[in-house]
Amino acid sequence: MSSDRNVQQVAYGGYFKRETPAPDLEITATDPGTPMGEYMRRFWQPVCLSVELTDLPKSIRIMGEHLVAFRDRSGRVGVLHRNCSHRGTSLEFGIVQSRGIRCCYHGWVWDVDGRLLETPAEPEDSKLKDRVFQGAYPAFERDGLVFAYMGAPDQKPDFPVFDSYVYPKGTKLVPFSNVYPCNWMQVHENIMDHMHTALLHNNMTVAGVDATEAGLNLLGFGDMPVMQWYETRNGNAIIFIASRRVAPEKVWVRITEMYLPNIVHIGSLMPSAASVRHAGVCLTRWHVPVDNTHSIIFGWRHFNDEVDPDHIGDEAKCGVDAIDFLVGQTGGRTYEEGQRAPGDWEALCSQRPIAIHAAETPGFSDTGVYLYRKLVRNAVRGKTPADSTRVVNHGGNLHTYGQDSVLHAPERPKKEDRALLKQLGLKVLAIMKEGDALPSRKRDAHIRKRLDELDGGAR
């Protein structure tokens, strides 16, 4: 019999392809003690939206751990192990206190740091409060998201504040979440698969569904871009550069950045992205594992006049499992609606609960996906050097390369034009990196000046 490889590459060869390989658990599994899980716990992760913390506790599950989040009546946020250390009753049924949370079963009160404050059913001279702690994680709120650090206490990092969180002035960060019943990685790496936007979000609709009404043409990404992918920040991040000709005299250069392990900064989501001189980040997302077969996107939509000059975005449509751009970002539609106008939710969740990497047939369009997997595997194995750009810059914030820029450049014959688009993309990235040496308050002006110079030279 011929080799397995040759046998599987025949018409009507389903008989030879019945067995499904195992998932790549080294980089997809995030339970406690797993390589990826321990790596991911070294970073602050969003765990819920602030609006979900009411006068009642919220049961959550993050990276395979059963937790409860709450805000006590003094305003402090707690993220504790869900089951009470006394007899195991779930603290999701606890009573929020002025300080901490009280277990409903025997009234033990736990502070946000896990300290035992009260044991009303025990003798007055009980020493339990001196030696018993509930499992707890440091937590805080920022712009409507609740973040927790679930790693080793002595390795807790500062929360990275990127300049796009505060610039341009007047930016409003609106929190949201999207729930996905599949592994976190296939949702996250989808960002590096940028070429799908020209197909899934523009052309893949069944007759009878108007693409514009469905929101599929909102981004204007219908043409295949000239793509480039590069690792940055000493292998701690990856970017793509997508360059498109949007008019005989204009080129649109888009850069999106993924910061390991699971942060992404995306440019404008509006049609204006293909026409404005320069705009920054419109969307920040964390792709957070719930367990190995479920995940939640937590993020901020950035609202400002730079990324949305026409004010198309709608804050009111952002929230718990809700976002204001593109259909198919959540599972709230009927099965038929998903079939007729599939979105990211259908494309990603249907890859199996955990996408099987060994069963894939990669092409050029998957270059960024496979580069990301390589970088995250190196990081998990401890082969990635420290990120020198993570050191706080002069202005107190970290810079991001995510952006959109439109330049004037006369169209050339097809092959020459593609080379020009690639060259312009690299020049825009170089300009973004030039800004690393500047404080945030001066960086934008420098980038715009340099883009103006590049624009003049490209005519």
C-alpha positions as CSV (number, residue, x, y, z in Angstrom):
1,M,0.0,0.0,0.0
2,S,1.2,3.5,-0.7
3,S,2.1,5.9,2.0
4,D,-0.6,7.4,4.2
5,R,0.1,10.8,2.7
6,N,-0.6,9.6,-0.9
7,V,-3.6,7.5,0.1
8,Q,-5.3,10.5,1.7
9,Q,-4.9,12.6,-1.5
10,V,-7.3,10.9,-3.7
11,A,-10.8,11.7,-4.9
12,Y,-13.6,10.2,-2.8
13,G,-10.9,9.5,-0.2
14,G,-13.0,10.1,2.9
15,Y,-12.4,6.5,4.1
16,F,-8.7,7.3,4.5
17,K,-9.3,10.5,6.5
18,R,-11.7,9.4,9.2
19,E,-9.3,9.6,12.1
20,T,-9.0,13.0,13.7
21,P,-5.6,14.0,15.1
22,A,-5.3,15.2,18.7
23,P,-5.4,18.9,19.4
24,D,-2.1,20.8,20.1
25,L,-2.6,21.1,23.9
26,E,0.8,22.7,24.5
27,I,-0.6,26.0,23.2
28,T,-4.3,25.6,23.3
29,A,-4.9,24.2,26.9
30,T,-4.9,26.7,29.7
31,D,-6.0,24.8,32.8
32,P,-3.8,25.3,35.9
33,G,-0.5,23.5,35.5
34,T,-0.5,23.4,31.7
35,P,2.3,25.2,29.8
36,M,0.1,27.7,28.1
37,G,-2.0,28.2,31.2
38,E,0.9,29.1,33.4
39,Y,2.3,31.4,30.7
40,M,-1.0,33.2,30.3
41,R,-1.4,33.6,34.1
42,R,1.7,35.9,34.1
43,F,-0.5,38.6,32.6
44,W,-3.5,40.6,33.8
45,Q,-6.6,39.2,32.2
46,P,-10.1,40.7,32.0
47,V,-12.6,38.4,33.7
48,C,-16.0,40.2,33.4
49,L,-17.6,43.6,32.7
50,S,-18.1,46.1,35.6
51,V,-21.8,46.2,34.8
52,E,-22.0,42.5,35.7
53,L,-21.0,43.3,39.3
54,T,-24.3,44.3,41.0
55,D,-25.4,43.8,44.5
56,L,-25.1,40.1,43.7
57,P,-21.9,38.1,43.2
58,K,-21.1,36.8,39.7
59,S,-20.0,33.2,39.0
60,I,-17.2,33.1,36.4
61,R,-14.9,30.5,35.0
62,I,-11.5,31.6,33.7
63,M,-8.8,29.3,32.4
64,G,-10.5,26.3,33.9
65,E,-10.8,27.8,37.4
66,H,-14.2,28.2,39.1
67,L,-14.3,31.8,40.5
68,V,-16.7,34.4,41.9
69,A,-16.3,38.1,41.3
70,F,-18.0,40.8,43.3
71,R,-17.8,44.4,44.3
72,D,-18.3,45.0,48.0
73,R,-20.3,47.9,49.3
74,S,-17.2,50.0,49.8
75,G,-16.4,49.7,46.1
76,R,-13.6,47.2,46.2
77,V,-13.5,44.4,43.6
78,G,-12.8,40.8,44.7
79,V,-12.1,37.7,42.6
80,L,-12.1,34.6,44.8
81,H,-12.2,30.9,44.4
82,R,-15.8,30.0,44.1
83,N,-16.1,27.3,46.7
84,C,-15.9,28.5,50.3
85,S,-12.9,27.1,52.2
86,H,-15.1,26.1,55.1
87,R,-17.4,23.4,53.6
88,G,-17.3,24.2,49.9
89,T,-20.6,26.1,49.4
90,S,-20.4,28.3,46.4
91,L,-19.8,32.0,47.1
92,E,-22.0,32.8,44.1
93,F,-24.8,32.5,46.7
94,G,-22.9,34.7,49.1
95,I,-24.0,38.1,50.5
96,V,-22.0,41.1,49.5
97,Q,-20.8,43.0,52.6
98,S,-19.5,46.5,53.3
99,R,-16.2,44.7,53.4
100,G,-15.9,41.4,51.6
101,I,-18.5,38.7,51.0
102,R,-20.3,36.5,53.4
103,C,-20.9,32.8,52.7
104,C,-24.6,32.0,53.0
105,Y,-24.0,28.6,54.8
106,H,-22.3,29.5,58.0
107,G,-21.7,33.2,57.6
108,W,-17.9,33.2,57.2
109,V,-16.9,36.6,55.7
110,W,-14.0,36.7,53.2
111,D,-12.2,39.9,52.3
112,V,-11.2,40.7,48.7
113,D,-7.6,39.4,49.5
114,G,-9.0,36.1,50.9
115,R,-8.6,37.0,54.6
116,L,-11.2,35.5,56.9
117,L,-12.9,38.4,58.7
118,E,-15.8,36.7,60.6
119,T,-16.8,33.2,61.8
120,P,-20.1,33.8,63.6
121,A,-20.8,30.1,64.2
122,E,-17.4,29.5,65.9
123,P,-16.4,30.1,69.5
124,E,-15.2,33.7,70.3
125,D,-11.7,32.5,71.0
126,S,-11.4,30.6,67.7
127,K,-8.1,31.0,65.9
128,L,-9.4,30.2,62.5
129,K,-9.2,33.8,61.3
130,D,-5.5,33.8,62.0
131,R,-4.7,30.8,59.8
132,V,-7.4,30.3,57.1
133,F,-7.5,32.1,53.8
134,Q,-9.8,31.8,50.8
135,G,-8.1,31.6,47.4
136,A,-8.1,35.1,46.0
137,Y,-6.6,37.0,43.1
138,P,-5.6,40.7,42.8
139,A,-8.3,42.6,40.8
140,F,-9.2,46.1,39.7
141,E,-11.5,47.9,37.4
142,R,-10.6,50.1,34.4
143,D,-13.0,51.7,31.9
144,G,-15.7,49.2,32.6
145,L,-13.6,46.0,32.6
146,V,-12.6,43.9,35.6
147,F,-9.1,42.6,35.5
148,A,-7.5,39.9,37.6
149,Y,-3.9,38.6,38.0
150,M,-4.0,34.8,38.4
151,G,-0.2,34.1,38.4
152,A,2.5,33.7,41.0
153,P,2.1,36.6,43.5
154,D,5.8,37.5,43.5
155,Q,5.8,37.9,39.7
156,K,2.8,40.2,39.4
157,P,3.5,42.8,36.6
158,D,2.2,46.3,36.2
159,F,-0.9,46.6,34.0
160,P,0.3,47.8,30.6
161,V,-1.3,51.1,29.6
162,F,-1.0,51.7,25.9
163,D,-1.1,55.2,24.5
164,S,-4.2,54.2,22.5
165,Y,-6.1,54.0,25.8
166,V,-5.7,57.7,26.4
167,Y,-4.9,59.2,23.0
168,P,-6.2,61.0,21.1
169,K,-7.6,63.2,23.8
170,G,-11.3,62.7,24.4
171,T,-11.1,58.9,23.6
172,K,-13.9,57.0,25.3
173,L,-13.3,53.3,25.9
174,V,-16.6,51.4,25.9
175,P,-16.4,47.8,27.3
176,F,-18.0,44.7,25.6
177,S,-17.7,41.0,25.5
178,N,-18.5,38.3,23.0
179,V,-18.9,34.6,24.0
180,Y,-17.5,31.8,21.9
181,P,-18.2,28.1,22.5
182,C,-14.7,27.1,21.3
183,N,-11.0,27.3,22.2
184,W,-9.6,30.7,22.7
185,M,-6.7,30.3,20.2
186,Q,-8.8,29.9,17.1
187,V,-10.6,33.1,18.0
188,H,-7.4,35.0,18.7
189,E,-5.3,33.9,15.8
190,N,-8.2,34.8,13.4
191,I,-6.9,38.4,13.7
192,M,-3.7,37.4,11.8
193,D,-5.8,35.8,9.1
194,H,-6.7,39.2,7.6
195,M,-7.4,37.9,4.1
196,H,-10.6,36.3,5.3
197,T,-12.1,39.8,5.6
198,A,-12.2,40.2,1.8
199,L,-14.2,36.9,1.6
200,L,-16.1,36.0,4.8
201,H,-17.1,39.6,5.5
202,N,-17.9,40.7,2.0
203,N,-18.7,37.9,-0.5
204,M,-19.7,34.8,1.4
205,T,-23.5,35.3,1.5
206,V,-26.3,33.1,0.2
207,A,-28.7,34.5,-2.4
208,G,-31.5,36.5,-0.8
209,V,-29.3,38.1,1.8
210,D,-28.3,41.7,1.1
211,A,-24.6,42.0,2.2
212,T,-24.9,45.7,3.1
213,E,-28.0,45.2,5.2
214,A,-26.2,42.3,7.0
215,G,-23.3,44.6,7.8
216,L,-20.9,42.5,5.9
217,N,-19.5,45.4,3.7
218,L,-19.2,47.8,6.6
219,L,-15.4,47.7,6.6
220,G,-15.0,48.1,2.8
221,F,-12.4,45.3,2.8
222,G,-13.6,43.8,-0.5
223,D,-10.2,43.7,-2.3
224,M,-7.5,41.3,-1.5
225,P,-4.6,43.2,0.2
226,V,-0.9,42.9,-0.2
227,M,0.0,41.2,3.0
228,Q,3.1,41.1,5.2
229,W,3.6,39.7,8.7
230,Y,6.5,40.4,11.1
231,E,7.3,39.6,14.7
232,T,8.1,42.6,16.8
233,R,9.1,43.5,20.4
234,N,11.8,40.7,20.6
235,G,9.2,38.1,19.6
236,N,6.6,39.2,22.1
237,A,4.3,40.5,19.5
238,I,3.3,40.1,15.8
239,I,1.9,42.6,13.3
240,F,0.4,42.4,9.9
241,I,0.6,45.1,7.3
242,A,-2.3,45.0,4.8
243,S,-1.8,47.4,1.9
244,R,-4.7,48.1,-0.6
245,R,-5.2,50.4,-3.5
246,V,-8.4,52.2,-2.8
247,A,-8.2,54.6,-5.8
248,P,-6.0,55.2,-8.8
249,E,-4.1,57.8,-6.7
250,K,-4.5,56.4,-3.2
251,V,-3.1,53.5,-1.1
252,W,-4.5,52.4,2.3
253,V,-2.0,50.9,4.7
254,R,-3.4,49.1,7.7
255,I,-1.3,47.7,10.6
256,T,-2.8,45.4,13.3
257,E,-0.8,44.3,16.3
258,M,-1.1,41.2,18.5
259,Y,0.7,41.4,21.8
260,L,1.5,38.0,23.4
261,P,-0.2,36.2,24.8
262,N,-3.7,37.3,23.9
263,I,-4.1,41.1,23.4
264,V,-4.9,42.7,20.0
265,H,-5.0,46.3,18.8
266,I,-7.1,46.8,15.7
267,G,-7.5,50.0,13.5
268,S,-10.6,51.7,12.5
269,L,-13.7,49.7,11.9
270,M,-15.4,52.3,9.8
271,P,-15.4,53.0,6.0
272,S,-13.5,56.2,6.8
273,A,-10.4,54.0,7.5
274,A,-9.8,53.9,3.8
275,S,-9.9,57.6,3.3
276,V,-8.4,59.5,6.3
277,R,-4.8,60.5,6.4
278,H,-4.0,58.7,9.7
279,A,-6.1,57.1,12.5
280,G,-5.1,54.9,15.4
281,V,-6.7,52.0,17.3
282,C,-10.4,51.5,17.3
283,L,-10.6,48.2,19.1
284,T,-8.7,46.5,21.9
285,R,-9.5,42.9,22.6
286,W,-8.3,40.2,25.0
287,H,-9.3,36.6,23.9
288,V,-9.7,34.9,27.3
289,P,-10.1,31.2,27.9
290,V,-13.1,30.1,29.9
291,D,-11.8,26.5,29.7
292,N,-10.3,24.5,26.8
293,T,-13.5,24.5,24.7
294,H,-15.0,27.9,25.6
295,S,-13.7,31.5,25.5
296,I,-14.8,35.1,25.9
297,I,-13.6,38.1,24.0
298,F,-13.4,41.1,26.4
299,G,-12.5,44.4,25.0
300,W,-12.9,48.1,24.5
301,R,-14.4,49.9,21.5
302,H,-12.5,53.2,21.2
303,F,-14.8,56.1,20.4
304,N,-13.2,59.3,19.1
305,D,-13.4,61.6,16.1
306,E,-10.2,60.2,14.6
307,V,-11.2,56.6,14.2
308,D,-14.9,57.4,13.5
309,P,-15.2,61.0,12.1
310,D,-18.6,60.2,10.7
311,H,-19.9,58.9,14.1
312,I,-21.2,55.6,12.7
313,G,-20.4,53.6,15.8
314,D,-23.0,53.0,18.4
315,E,-22.0,52.8,22.1
316,A,-25.4,51.6,23.1
317,K,-24.9,48.4,21.1
318,C,-21.7,47.5,23.0
319,G,-22.0,45.5,26.2
320,V,-22.4,42.0,27.5
321,D,-22.1,39.6,24.5
322,A,-22.8,42.5,22.2
323,I,-20.8,44.7,19.8
324,D,-21.8,47.3,17.3
325,F,-20.0,46.2,14.1
326,L,-20.6,43.3,11.7
327,V,-23.1,40.6,12.1
328,G,-21.9,37.2,13.1
329,Q,-19.8,38.3,16.1
330,T,-22.1,36.6,18.6
331,G,-24.2,33.4,18.7
332,G,-27.5,35.2,19.0
333,R,-28.8,34.5,15.5
334,T,-30.7,31.5,14.2
335,Y,-29.0,28.6,12.6
336,E,-30.4,29.6,9.2
337,E,-29.3,33.2,9.6
338,G,-25.8,31.9,10.3
339,Q,-25.9,29.7,7.2
340,R,-27.1,32.5,4.9
341,A,-24.7,35.2,6.2
342,P,-22.0,33.5,8.2
343,G,-19.7,35.6,10.3
344,D,-16.6,35.1,12.5
345,W,-18.7,33.3,15.1
346,E,-19.9,30.6,12.7
347,A,-16.5,30.3,10.9
348,L,-14.5,29.9,14.2
349,C,-16.9,27.8,16.3
350,S,-17.4,25.3,13.5
351,Q,-13.7,24.5,13.5
352,R,-14.4,22.0,16.3
353,P,-14.4,22.9,20.0
354,I,-10.6,22.9,19.7
355,A,-9.3,23.5,16.2
356,I,-7.1,20.5,15.1
357,H,-3.9,22.1,13.8
358,A,-2.5,18.7,12.5
359,A,-5.6,18.4,10.2
360,E,-5.1,21.7,8.5
361,T,-3.7,22.4,5.0
362,P,-2.0,25.8,5.3
363,G,-1.5,28.3,2.5
364,F,0.1,31.7,2.1
365,S,-2.9,33.4,3.7
366,D,-2.1,31.5,6.9
367,T,1.4,32.9,7.3
368,G,0.5,35.1,10.2
369,V,-1.5,32.4,12.0
370,Y,1.5,30.0,11.9
371,L,4.0,32.7,12.8
372,Y,1.8,33.6,15.9
373,R,1.7,29.9,16.9
374,K,5.5,29.7,16.6
375,L,6.0,32.9,18.7
376,V,3.6,31.7,21.4
377,R,5.2,28.3,21.5
378,N,8.6,29.9,22.0
379,A,7.2,32.0,24.8
380,V,5.6,29.1,26.5
381,R,8.9,27.2,26.3
382,G,10.9,30.1,27.8
383,K,12.8,30.9,24.6
384,T,11.6,34.5,24.1
385,P,13.8,37.3,25.4
386,A,12.3,40.1,27.4
387,D,10.3,42.8,25.6
388,S,12.5,45.9,25.6
389,T,9.6,48.1,24.5
390,R,7.5,47.1,27.5
391,V,9.5,49.5,29.7
392,V,7.3,52.5,30.3
393,N,8.0,55.3,27.8
394,H,8.7,58.9,28.7
395,G,5.0,59.7,28.6
396,G,4.1,56.9,30.9
397,N,2.4,54.8,28.3
398,L,3.3,52.0,25.9
399,H,3.2,52.6,22.2
400,T,1.2,50.5,19.8
401,Y,1.7,50.1,16.0
402,G,-2.0,49.5,15.2
403,Q,-3.2,52.2,12.7
404,D,-4.6,53.1,9.3
405,S,-2.9,55.5,6.9
406,V,-3.9,56.7,3.4
407,L,-1.1,57.9,1.1
408,H,-1.1,59.3,-2.4
409,A,0.7,57.1,-4.9
410,P,-0.2,56.8,-8.6
411,E,-1.2,53.4,-9.8
412,R,1.4,51.3,-11.7
413,P,1.2,48.1,-13.7
414,K,-0.1,45.2,-11.5
415,K,3.2,43.6,-10.6
416,E,4.9,46.9,-10.0
417,D,2.0,48.2,-8.1
418,R,2.0,45.3,-5.7
419,A,5.7,45.9,-5.1
420,L,4.9,49.6,-4.4
421,L,2.1,48.7,-1.9
422,K,4.5,46.4,-0.1
423,Q,7.2,49.1,0.0
424,L,4.8,51.7,1.3
425,G,3.6,49.3,4.0
426,L,7.1,48.9,5.3
427,K,7.7,52.6,5.3
428,V,4.6,53.3,7.4
429,L,5.7,50.6,9.9
430,A,9.2,52.2,10.1
431,I,7.5,55.6,10.8
432,M,5.4,54.0,13.6
433,K,8.6,52.5,15.1
434,E,10.4,55.9,15.0
435,G,7.8,57.1,17.5
436,D,9.0,54.6,20.1
437,A,11.7,57.0,21.2
438,L,9.2,59.8,21.9
439,P,6.7,60.4,24.7
440,S,3.1,59.7,23.8
441,R,2.1,63.3,23.8
442,K,4.6,64.0,21.0
443,R,4.5,60.8,19.1
444,D,1.3,61.4,17.1
445,A,2.5,64.7,15.7
446,H,5.8,63.2,14.7
447,I,4.1,60.3,12.9
448,R,1.8,62.6,11.0
449,K,4.7,64.9,10.0
450,R,6.6,61.9,8.7
451,L,3.6,60.5,6.9
452,D,3.2,63.9,5.1
453,E,6.8,63.7,4.0
454,L,6.3,60.1,2.8
455,D,3.1,61.1,1.0
456,G,4.9,63.8,-0.9
457,G,7.7,61.4,-1.9
458,A,5.2,58.8,-3.1
459,R,3.4,61.0,-5.6
